C-alpha cells in the first residue's frame, strides 16, 4: 500500500530525531575541558579507592607500577586530566573509555597499543559494530588480556555459532579446551578473522596428519577443508556438513553396484566355510549407499594404491 504524504513526513521526523539523539549522546560524552590540569592518581583514589585497588592487579596497573615516572598520573593517562572533574565531581568533565559513543574511545587505546593499527583494526567489522574496544575489553579487569568472559563474549553477538557449538559434533569450545581466538583474530590480523583461501593451513596446525602431500589426493581436501567440514558444529559426525553418503554424492555419482539387484535368500560365504549368509534384493543398495568411508577410509589422501583395476587411486586405504 502506498504511504501517504503525512506518513512519510512522520517517518522522516522519527529518523531525524534518532540521528539528533545519537549526535547529542556523542556530544555529551564525558571529556575534560581544554584548561584542565593533572591532579595525580592519589587524588583519584580519594573517591575511587575500590577501583584503584582492582586496577593494581591488572596488566595496565602493573605496567604503570613498573614505570615510576608515570605512575602518579596512571588514571589520567586514559581518563584525561582530572582537575575540572575533581572540582565539580561531574562525570561529564572526565573521559570514560567504556563509553562506546565517544569517538576518542579507541584512539586512547592505540596510543599505547600501536600494533593494533598495523592490523587494520579500525577496518574490521568488530570495531565498526561495537564502536570501540570497550565492548570486548574491560580496562579494570584482572584477566591477562582484559577480555570479558569468553566464549560467552563471542556468543553474545555470534548467536548462530553458539547454537552450532552445542550440536552433537563440535570443537571443544564450550568444554573449555579451546577458545574462539585459537582460530580467529578479532583484531583482523594474520590469524583467521574471516574465511579465506588459507583455511587448510589453520586446520593443519592441529590436524597435521591430514596435510600430506599424498600420491593419491582427494580434490576437496586439497582445496578447502570447509567444503566438507563446518568447524563450528554440525549434526553429522566429524564436523561433516552433511551425513554420508549424501555429502559424497553431492560430488560423486552413486556407485554402480548400488543399481544391481541383489540375490534374495541364503548363501555360503566363499571365505567362511560353515557360515550362512543372508542376502536381499536391496543388498547392494544397503552396502553401497550407507557410508562410503566403510571402504574409502583414506578420504583425506593416501600414498597406497587401492589395487583396483578401474580406480587405482580410490582412497580405500
Secondary structure by P-SEA (a helix, b strand, c coil): ccccaaaaaaaaaaaaaaaaaaaaaaaacbbbcccccccccccccccaaaaaaaaaacaaaaaaaacccccccccccccccccccccccccccbbbcccccccaaaaaaaccccccccccccccaaaaaacccccccccccccccccccccccccccaaaaaaaaacccccccccccccccccccccccccccccccaaaaaaacccccccccccccccccccccccccccccccccccccccccccccccccccccccbbbbcbbbbccccccbbbbbccaaaaaacccccccccccccccccccccccccccccc
